Amino acid sequence: MRRAPRRLALVLATWLVGGGCVYYNGIYNAQAEARQGDERLRRDDEGGATTRYQRSAAIAESVLVRHPTSKWRDRALYLAARSGAMAAQCERAMPRLLELLGGTSLAPADRDRTRLALASCEIRTGRSATARPRLDSLIGSDRPELARQARIWGARAALSMGDRDAVPAYLGGLGAAVLQWELIAASLSAREYARVESLLVARARVGDYRDDVARALRELVADGRFDGAERIVGQYDAAGIGDESRARLHFVLGDLTLRLGRDSLALRHLISARTLSRRDTLTAREANARLSLLTLSQVSSVRELDTLVARQDSVVWGTAYAAVVAERLLLFRLLASPTTDDDLSGASSFLAAEIARDSLRAPRLARALFIDIARERPASPLVPQAWYAAALLEPDSADAWHRRILVDHAQSAVAARLRGEEPSARADFVRAPELLRLQWSETLRRWTDSVRTLRLPPKSSAR
């Protein structure tokens, strides 16, 4: 009696090592991810669906590579092809989709899903005219979700072909929201930002939020439509959508305006993002890091900079934003503290001032460094440029510093420009940029080596 259980255990173990292992470690997980992708599509969460389809395709691909002759190959091929297409990985997916449709192994439902996936890739690769008849044939499917996706992709094909009149016929039965979101996506692709703004305000009024809003805000701000972006976020606030979604919108707008130097606007939105989001969320941490380091704009000396940096806690320095700032700070310090004692030209300090101005967004510190170069290195060919750069950062003193350039450095290229003359014949026209270029090359090499070391993952301790 004892031999039977042992024999059964041996059979099960053999099966698991063979085909069963392939199924449970590969096909089962790939199918589960694909089902999750389908579920998110039903909720119109295309961002979440894409992530799931990417995982499904990656798992199925591993089965194809590791078990090319397994009995599960056809299933893995279907999952890799369909999930890859739905995740917009069309270059790899399309040949496999055509291979599947040319064979006989697909069940009817899977064949229809494969046809839909192929049509989606045809639209993405500019072949909407080919995709559209394929989709039209799927609209009458007795599988509701397949028919719904065929309508949505049919509308996208029509939009990409400029046939907007056909869109309501495709989407009319799916509700006004679906129609408007498709029009929003099409308008973004066409850069019709006034239309995007109008449609998004309409969705915001009824509290219809999707992750696509963040992309729209980025494009609107990039086009200079700050007021439109503000209006959209304000409407979502008024509609009372979830706090985390509102926090995300305020964070996106705060981050965008911060990058563009609109600090007061950025401050307001980043504070809102931090207030609305739970303390332990990524949004809250990144918003807090930006708020903490926003005060870099107020420092006017290296000592003040060091004090501000030392005050930040480990939570701030653990964010992606702070990591970028830390790398910029490293470059600044390498330039502000050159390794040689005879940097009489001030090239390293001049570059440090430019990093403070352009990368650290610390104009007061930059101005102080430019003035130090001009006052402490009177023989340097960079002095006229230093006075001119400082004048740009302090308009009230610009006239006085321009006069100093014209009087004390009348033969410089900068003075020639101020007088409206051709500067290229001046001795410092070539010499000054060359000093900066040489110093930059050497410091950048050291900085790159240091950053590469910092980015290496920590070595695991020996056991």
DRENSE-49069 format. One record per residue (C-alpha): residue number from 1; z, x, y; chain. Coordinates in steps of 0.25 Angstrom, whole numbers, plus 5000, padded with zeros to 4 digits. Layout:
pase  up  east  north  domi
NUM  Z  X  Y  A
...
***
This chain:
pase  up  east  north  domi
1  5000  5000  5000  A
2  5003  5012  5009  A
3  4988  5017  5008  A
4  4982  5005  5014  A
5  4989  5006  5028  A
6  4985  5021  5028  A
7  4971  5018  5025  A
8  4970  5008  5036  A
9  4976  5017  5046  A
10  4966  5028  5042  A
11  4954  5018  5043  A
12  4960  5014  5057  A
13  4961  5028  5061  A
14  4947  5032  5057  A
15  4942  5020  5065  A
16  4949  5023  5077  A
17  4945  5038  5077  A
18  4930  5033  5075  A
19  4925  5020  5081  A
20  4938  5014  5085  A
21  4942  5025  5094  A
22  4928  5024  5101  A
23  4931  5009  5103  A
24  4945  5009  5108  A
25  4944  5022  5116  A
26  4931  5019  5122  A
27  4924  5006  5120  A
28  4936  4997  5122  A
29  4941  5004  5135  A
30  4926  5003  5140  A
31  4925  4989  5137  A
32  4939  4986  5143  A
33  4935  4993  5156  A
34  4922  4985  5157  A
35  4929  4972  5155  A
36  4938  4976  5166  A
37  4926  4979  5175  A
38  4920  4965  5171  A
39  4933  4958  5175  A
40  4933  4965  5189  A
41  4919  4961  5191  A
42  4923  4946  5189  A
43  4933  4948  5200  A
44  4922  4955  5209  A
45  4930  4968  5208  A
46  4918  4977  5207  A
47  4926  4990  5211  A
48  4936  4987  5200  A
49  4925  4984  5190  A
50  4917  4996  5193  A
51  4929  5005  5190  A
52  4931  4998  5176  A
53  4916  4999  5173  A
54  4917  5014  5176  A
55  4928  5016  5167  A
56  4921  5008  5156  A
57  4908  5016  5157  A
58  4916  5029  5157  A
59  4923  5025  5144  A
60  4910  5020  5137  A
61  4903  5033  5142  A
62  4914  5041  5135  A
63  4911  5033  5122  A
64  4897  5036  5123  A
65  4899  5051  5125  A
66  4910  5053  5114  A
67  4905  5043  5104  A
68  4890  5042  5105  A
69  4888  5037  5091  A
70  4899  5028  5090  A
71  4897  5013  5086  A
72  4902  5010  5100  A
73  4891  5017  5107  A
74  4883  5004  5111  A
75  4896  4998  5117  A
76  4899  5011  5124  A
77  4885  5011  5130  A
78  4886  4997  5134  A
79  4899  4999  5141  A
80  4895  5012  5148  A
81  4882  5006  5153  A
82  4887  4993  5158  A
83  4900  4998  5164  A
84  4892  5010  5170  A
85  4882  5000  5176  A
86  4893  4991  5182  A
87  4900  5003  5187  A
88  4887  5007  5195  A
89  4885  5020  5185  A
90  4870  5016  5184  A
91  4864  5029  5182  A
92  4870  5030  5168  A
93  4872  5016  5165  A
94  4857  5011  5167  A
95  4851  5019  5156  A
96  4862  5014  5146  A
97  4860  4999  5151  A
98  4845  5000  5148  A
99  4848  5006  5134  A
100  4858  4995  5131  A
101  4848  4984  5136  A
102  4837  4991  5127  A
103  4845  4989  5115  A
104  4850  4978  5106  A
105  4865  4981  5105  A
106  4870  4973  5117  A
107  4876  4959  5115  A
108  4870  4949  5124  A
109  4882  4949  5134  A
110  4882  4964  5135  A
111  4867  4964  5137  A
112  4868  4955  5149  A
113  4879  4964  5155  A
114  4870  4976  5153  A
115  4859  4969  5160  A
116  4868  4966  5172  A
117  4873  4980  5172  A
118  4859  4986  5172  A
119  4855  4976  5183  A
120  4867  4981  5191  A
121  4863  4996  5190  A
122  4848  4992  5194  A
123  4854  4986  5207  A
124  4862  4998  5209  A
125  4850  5007  5207  A
126  4840  4999  5216  A
127  4833  4991  5206  A
128  4838  4977  5210  A
129  4824  4971  5207  A
130  4826  4975  5193  A
131  4840  4970  5191  A
132  4839  4957  5198  A
133  4831  4949  5187  A
134  4840  4955  5177  A
135  4852  4949  5184  A
136  4845  4936  5186  A
137  4844  4934  5171  A
138  4859  4936  5170  A
139  4863  4926  5180  A
140  4862  4915  5170  A
141  4871  4922  5160  A
142  4881  4913  5153  A
143  4891  4925  5155  A
144  4897  4921  5169  A
145  4901  4935  5173  A
146  4888  4941  5169  A
147  4881  4930  5177  A
148  4890  4933  5189  A
149  4887  4948  5189  A
150  4872  4945  5188  A
151  4873  4936  5200  A
152  4880  4947  5208  A
153  4871  4958  5204  A
154  4859  4949  5206  A
155  4864  4947  5221  A
156  4866  4962  5222  A
157  4851  4964  5217  A
158  4846  4954  5227  A
159  4854  4960  5239  A
160  4849  4974  5235  A
161  4835  4968  5236  A
162  4837  4962  5249  A
163  4837  4948  5244  A
164  4849  4942  5250  A
165  4844  4928  5249  A
166  4846  4929  5234  A
167  4860  4933  5234  A
168  4867  4919  5236  A
169  4859  4914  5224  A
170  4865  4925  5216  A
171  4879  4924  5221  A
172  4880  4910  5226  A
173  4887  4905  5214  A
174  4897  4916  5214  A
175  4904  4913  5228  A
176  4903  4917  5242  A
177  4912  4929  5240  A
178  4903  4936  5229  A
179  4891  4934  5238  A
180  4898  4940  5250  A
181  4903  4952  5243  A
182  4889  4955  5238  A
183  4884  4953  5252  A
184  4895  4963  5257  A
185  4891  4973  5246  A
186  4876  4972  5250  A
187  4879  4972  5265  A
188  4887  4985  5263  A
189  4875  4992  5255  A
190  4866  4987  5266  A
191  4876  4992  5277  A
192  4876  4978  5283  A
193  4890  4980  5289  A
194  4890  4968  5298  A
195  4888  4959  5286  A
196  4898  4967  5278  A
197  4908  4965  5288  A
198  4905  4950  5290  A
199  4906  4947  5274  A
200  4918  4955  5272  A
201  4926  4948  5283  A
202  4922  4935  5276  A
203  4927  4940  5263  A
204  4940  4946  5270  A
205  4943  4932  5276  A
206  4945  4926  5263  A
207  4952  4938  5257  A
208  4941  4942  5247  A
209  4944  4957  5246  A
210  4936  4967  5237  A
211  4936  4982  5236  A
212  4922  4982  5243  A
213  4929  4979  5256  A
214  4934  4994  5257  A
215  4920  4999  5255  A
216  4915  4989  5266  A
217  4926  4994  5275  A
218  4921  5009  5273  A
219  4907  5005  5277  A
220  4910  4997  5289  A
221  4919  5008  5294  A
222  4909  5018  5292  A
223  4899  5010  5300  A
224  4909  5009  5311  A
225  4913  4994  5309  A
226  4928  4996  5311  A
227  4930  4982  5317  A
228  4923  4976  5305  A
229  4931  4984  5295  A
230  4944  4980  5303  A
231  4940  4965  5303  A
232  4938  4965  5287  A
233  4951  4971  5285  A
234  4958  4962  5295  A
235  4952  4950  5288  A
236  4957  4955  5274  A
237  4971  4956  5280  A
238  4970  4942  5286  A
239  4966  4937  5272  A
240  4978  4942  5266  A
241  4972  4949  5254  A
242  4981  4958  5245  A
243  4989  4969  5252  A
244  4982  4980  5244  A
245  4968  4976  5247  A
246  4972  4975  5262  A
247  4978  4989  5261  A
248  4966  4994  5255  A
249  4957  4989  5266  A
250  4966  4994  5277  A
251  4967  5008  5270  A
252  4952  5009  5269  A
253  4950  5005  5284  A
254  4961  5015  5288  A
255  4955  5026  5280  A
256  4942  5024  5286  A
257  4946  5023  5300  A
258  4955  5035  5298  A
259  4943  5044  5293  A
260  4936  5039  5306  A
261  4947  5044  5315  A
262  4952  5030  5319  A
263  4966  5033  5317  A
264  4973  5021  5324  A
265  4964  5011  5315  A
266  4967  5019  5303  A
267  4982  5019  5305  A
268  4982  5004  5306  A
269  4975  5002  5293  A
270  4982  5013  5285  A
271  4995  5007  5289  A
272  4991  4993  5285  A
273  4986  4999  5272  A
274  4999  5006  5269  A
275  5007  4994  5273  A
276  4999  4984  5264  A
277  4998  4993  5252  A
278  5009  4996  5242  A
279  5015  5010  5244  A
280  5011  5016  5231  A
281  4996  5012  5232  A
282  4985  5022  5234  A
283  4981  5014  5247  A
284  4995  5015  5253  A
285  4996  5030  5249  A
286  4983  5034  5255  A
287  4986  5025  5268  A
288  4999  5032  5270  A
289  4993  5046  5268  A
290  4983  5043  5279  A
291  4994  5037  5288  A
292  5002  5050  5286  A
293  4991  5060  5288  A
294  4985  5052  5300  A
295  4995  5058  5309  A
296  4988  5072  5307  A
297  4980  5067  5319  A
298  4993  5069  5328  A
299  4996  5083  5324  A
300  4993  5094  5334  A
301  4997  5107  5327  A
302  4997  5113  5314  A
303  5013  5112  5313  A
304  5012  5097  5316  A
305  5001  5096  5305  A
306  5010  5103  5295  A
307  5022  5095  5298  A
308  5014  5082  5296  A
309  5009  5087  5283  A
310  5023  5091  5278  A
311  5028  5077  5281  A
312  5019  5070  5272  A
313  5024  5066  5258  A
314  5018  5068  5244  A
315  5013  5054  5244  A
316  5004  5056  5256  A
317  4999  5069  5250  A
318  4996  5063  5237  A
319  4985  5054  5243  A
320  4970  5057  5242  A
321  4970  5057  5257  A
322  4981  5067  5259  A
323  4974  5076  5249  A
324  4962  5076  5258  A
325  4970  5079  5270  A
326  4978  5090  5263  A
327  4965  5097  5260  A
328  4961  5096  5274  A
329  4975  5101  5279  A
330  4973  5113  5269  A
331  4959  5117  5276  A
332  4966  5115  5290  A
333  4977  5125  5286  A
334  4968  5135  5280  A
335  4960  5135  5293  A
336  4972  5134  5303  A
337  4979  5146  5296  A
338  4967  5156  5293  A
339  4970  5167  5283  A
340  4966  5178  5293  A
341  4974  5182  5305  A
342  4962  5185  5314  A
343  4955  5172  5315  A
344  4952  5175  5330  A
345  4941  5166  5330  A
346  4949  5154  5327  A
347  4939  5148  5317  A
348  4949  5144  5307  A
349  4958  5137  5317  A
350  4945  5130  5323  A
351  4941  5125  5309  A
352  4956  5121  5307  A
353  4955  5113  5320  A
354  4942  5106  5315  A
355  4949  5102  5302  A
356  4961  5096  5310  A
357  4951  5088  5318  A
358  4941  5084  5308  A
359  4948  5083  5294  A
360  4963  5082  5298  A
361  4960  5073  5310  A
362  4971  5080  5318  A
363  4964  5082  5332  A
364  4976  5086  5339  A
365  4978  5098  5329  A
366  4963  5101  5330  A
367  4964  5102  5345  A
368  4976  5111  5345  A
369  4969  5120  5336  A
370  4956  5121  5344  A
371  4964  5124  5357  A
372  4972  5135  5349  A
373  4959  5142  5346  A
374  4954  5141  5360  A
375  4967  5146  5366  A
376  4971  5157  5356  A
377  4957  5163  5352  A
378  4950  5164  5366  A
379  4940  5174  5360  A
380  4935  5165  5349  A
381  4921  5159  5349  A
382  4928  5146  5345  A
383  4936  5144  5357  A
384  4925  5136  5365  A
385  4924  5127  5352  A
386  4939  5126  5351  A
387  4940  5121  5365  A
388  4928  5111  5363  A
389  4934  5106  5350  A
390  4948  5104  5357  A
391  4941  5096  5368  A
392  4935  5086  5359  A
393  4949  5083  5354  A
394  4955  5082  5367  A
395  4946  5075  5377  A
396  4956  5076  5389  A
397  4955  5091  5388  A
398  4940  5092  5385  A
399  4935  5095  5399  A
400  4945  5106  5402  A
401  4942  5113  5388  A
402  4927  5111  5390  A
403  4929  5119  5404  A
404  4936  5130  5397  A
405  4925  5131  5387  A
406  4915  5132  5398  A
407  4923  5142  5406  A
408  4929  5151  5396  A
409  4918  5150  5385  A
410  4906  5148  5394  A
411  4897  5156  5384  A
412  4901  5148  5372  A
413  4892  5138  5364  A
414  4902  5127  5367  A
415  4901  5130  5382  A
416  4886  5129  5381  A
417  4887  5115  5375  A
418  4896  5110  5386  A
419  4886  5115  5396  A
420  4875  5108  5389  A
421  4868  5122  5385  A
422  4863  5127  5372  A
423  4874  5133  5364  A
424  4867  5140  5353  A
425  4865  5153  5361  A
426  4880  5155  5363  A
427  4887  5166  5355  A
428  4897  5157  5349  A
429  4887  5146  5345  A
430  4885  5153  5331  A
431  4898  5162  5331  A
432  4908  5151  5332  A
433  4903  5142  5321  A
434  4901  5154  5312  A
435  4916  5158  5313  A
436  4920  5143  5309  A
437  4910  5143  5298  A
438  4915  5156  5292  A
439  4930  5152  5293  A
440  4927  5138  5287  A
441  4920  5144  5275  A
442  4931  5153  5272  A
443  4942  5143  5274  A
444  4934  5132  5267  A
445  4934  5141  5254  A
446  4949  5143  5254  A
447  4951  5128  5257  A
448  4942  5124  5245  A
449  4949  5133  5236  A
450  4962  5128  5240  A
451  4958  5113  5239  A
452  4952  5116  5225  A
453  4965  5121  5220  A
454  4973  5109  5226  A
455  4964  5099  5219  A
456  4966  5106  5206  A
457  4974  5097  5196  A
458  4988  5103  5193  A
459  4988  5111  5180  A
460  4996  5104  5169  A
461  5008  5112  5165  A
462  5008  5118  5152  A
463  5016  5111  5141  A
***
